Amino acid sequence: MFDDNNPISGNMQTTIRPQQVLNRSAVSQEPQQPVVSHQSLEQMQQRQAAGKACPYCGAINESEAMFCAQCGQPISKANCPHCGAEIDPDADFCEVCHHYIRKDVCSYCGAHLEGNEAYCPECGSPRGGMVCPTCHTLNDFAFCKKCGTALTKEAKQLVKQLHMNPDYQQLLEIVRDYSSLENALPYNTERDIIRDEENAKLRERVLTLLAKDEGVEFPEIPKVESKRMTREQLEDQKAVKIKMLSTILDKLAVPPTTSPVQARNFAMASKPAGVRLAWVCNYKHAMHSSPCGCAKPHLGGKWVILGRNNSEEIKDDK
């Protein structure tokens, strides 16, 4: 029997089963997937092929990009203008030829430069280098890379400020004690101990006779305690001082910052004299004689104790 209200044209009526209704309902409820044209897909693939992937976060950057637009890390290499060695784009020093390479930043104070000044308009330091008055070494930085002398007014002021730091004052005190232990002469044999005791008795006898000659019948001769010790005792005391020094040097470690110049100056100002140290950077975890030999000191680093007989290799002393 035919229904005149049936919208299907013709005289055939299609029978729709309940399962077909459920299937059609399920299809209509599925989320619509975005349609990507073949041309858009090709353009995306071309950008990825021509772009540069960040080794840190994987983001695709423009092929000319030096830094990742997503995480800010350097993704390209630059070349040293002096020797042509490959360097990171945010490095201000070439570790191959040992030259300062930034023309737009003063190596002494970090002020911005136009690139053609003979002297820094901020601190007045010469662009061609400064000779240390103590050891006559030519330097590109505010502190002498060889002897650590502060060369600029700002560097000397930084040293004065740091000397008021309680941790630094304690550091200097421990360094003095450690230097005394380094120069101490230990007992090598039992005979050395006996000889030291005999010298103490001889001293007491001589002073007693001199006092009696001056009319003092019962003189009191102060005893002098010998500071000499066995080699084992000396090494134990040195180990204690080294541990104390390491703890304070960790407190004075340079944290990551944005300015290589400021990081370098702070590290040099915090270096104590009287003990052999090396600078271990966070950039390559290399051991330098100072942060003046590190290309990226702004990534942080700290001084470590070498001691007199340490054979660790210092990277920029070659």
WOHUQUI-V840396 format. One record per residue. N is the residue number from 1. OMEGA is omega as a letter, one per 30 degrees, with the letter a starting at -180 (* if undefined). Layout:
N/OMEGA ; N/OMEGA
This chain:
1/a ; 2/l ; 3/a ; 4/a ; 5/l ; 6/a ; 7/a ; 8/a ; 9/l ; 10/a ; 11/a ; 12/l ; 13/a ; 14/l ; 15/a ; 16/a ; 17/a ; 18/a ; 19/l ; 20/l ; 21/l ; 22/a ; 23/l ; 24/l ; 25/l ; 26/l ; 27/a ; 28/a ; 29/l ; 30/a ; 31/l ; 32/l ; 33/l ; 34/a ; 35/l ; 36/a ; 37/l ; 38/a ; 39/l ; 40/l ; 41/l ; 42/l ; 43/l ; 44/l ; 45/l ; 46/l ; 47/l ; 48/l ; 49/a ; 50/a ; 51/a ; 52/a ; 53/l ; 54/l ; 55/a ; 56/a ; 57/l ; 58/a ; 59/l ; 60/a ; 61/l ; 62/a ; 63/a ; 64/a ; 65/l ; 66/a ; 67/a ; 68/l ; 69/a ; 70/a ; 71/l ; 72/a ; 73/l ; 74/a ; 75/a ; 76/l ; 77/l ; 78/l ; 79/l ; 80/l ; 81/a ; 82/a ; 83/l ; 84/a ; 85/l ; 86/a ; 87/l ; 88/a ; 89/l ; 90/l ; 91/l ; 92/a ; 93/l ; 94/a ; 95/l ; 96/a ; 97/l ; 98/l ; 99/l ; 100/a ; 101/a ; 102/l ; 103/a ; 104/a ; 105/l ; 106/a ; 107/a ; 108/a ; 109/l ; 110/l ; 111/l ; 112/l ; 113/l ; 114/l ; 115/a ; 116/l ; 117/l ; 118/l ; 119/l ; 120/l ; 121/a ; 122/a ; 123/l ; 124/a ; 125/a ; 126/a ; 127/a ; 128/a ; 129/a ; 130/a ; 131/l ; 132/l ; 133/a ; 134/a ; 135/l ; 136/l ; 137/l ; 138/a ; 139/l ; 140/a ; 141/a ; 142/l ; 143/l ; 144/a ; 145/a ; 146/a ; 147/l ; 148/a ; 149/l ; 150/a ; 151/a ; 152/l ; 153/l ; 154/l ; 155/l ; 156/l ; 157/l ; 158/l ; 159/l ; 160/l ; 161/a ; 162/a ; 163/l ; 164/l ; 165/a ; 166/l ; 167/a ; 168/l ; 169/l ; 170/l ; 171/a ; 172/l ; 173/l ; 174/l ; 175/l ; 176/l ; 177/a ; 178/l ; 179/l ; 180/l ; 181/l ; 182/a ; 183/a ; 184/l ; 185/a ; 186/l ; 187/l ; 188/a ; 189/l ; 190/l ; 191/l ; 192/l ; 193/l ; 194/a ; 195/l ; 196/l ; 197/l ; 198/l ; 199/l ; 200/l ; 201/l ; 202/l ; 203/a ; 204/a ; 205/a ; 206/a ; 207/l ; 208/l ; 209/l ; 210/l ; 211/l ; 212/l ; 213/l ; 214/l ; 215/l ; 216/a ; 217/a ; 218/a ; 219/l ; 220/a ; 221/l ; 222/l ; 223/l ; 224/a ; 225/l ; 226/l ; 227/l ; 228/a ; 229/l ; 230/a ; 231/l ; 232/l ; 233/l ; 234/l ; 235/l ; 236/l ; 237/l ; 238/l ; 239/l ; 240/a ; 241/l ; 242/l ; 243/l ; 244/l ; 245/a ; 246/l ; 247/a ; 248/l ; 249/l ; 250/l ; 251/a ; 252/l ; 253/a ; 254/l ; 255/l ; 256/a ; 257/a ; 258/a ; 259/l ; 260/a ; 261/a ; 262/l ; 263/l ; 264/a ; 265/l ; 266/a ; 267/a ; 268/l ; 269/a ; 270/a ; 271/l ; 272/l ; 273/l ; 274/l ; 275/a ; 276/a ; 277/l ; 278/a ; 279/l ; 280/a ; 281/l ; 282/a ; 283/l ; 284/a ; 285/l ; 286/l ; 287/a ; 288/l ; 289/l ; 290/l ; 291/l ; 292/l ; 293/a ; 294/a ; 295/a ; 296/a ; 297/a ; 298/l ; 299/l ; 300/l ; 301/a ; 302/l ; 303/l ; 304/a ; 305/l ; 306/a ; 307/a ; 308/a ; 309/a ; 310/a ; 311/l ; 312/a ; 313/l ; 314/a ; 315/a ; 316/l ; 317/a ; 318/*
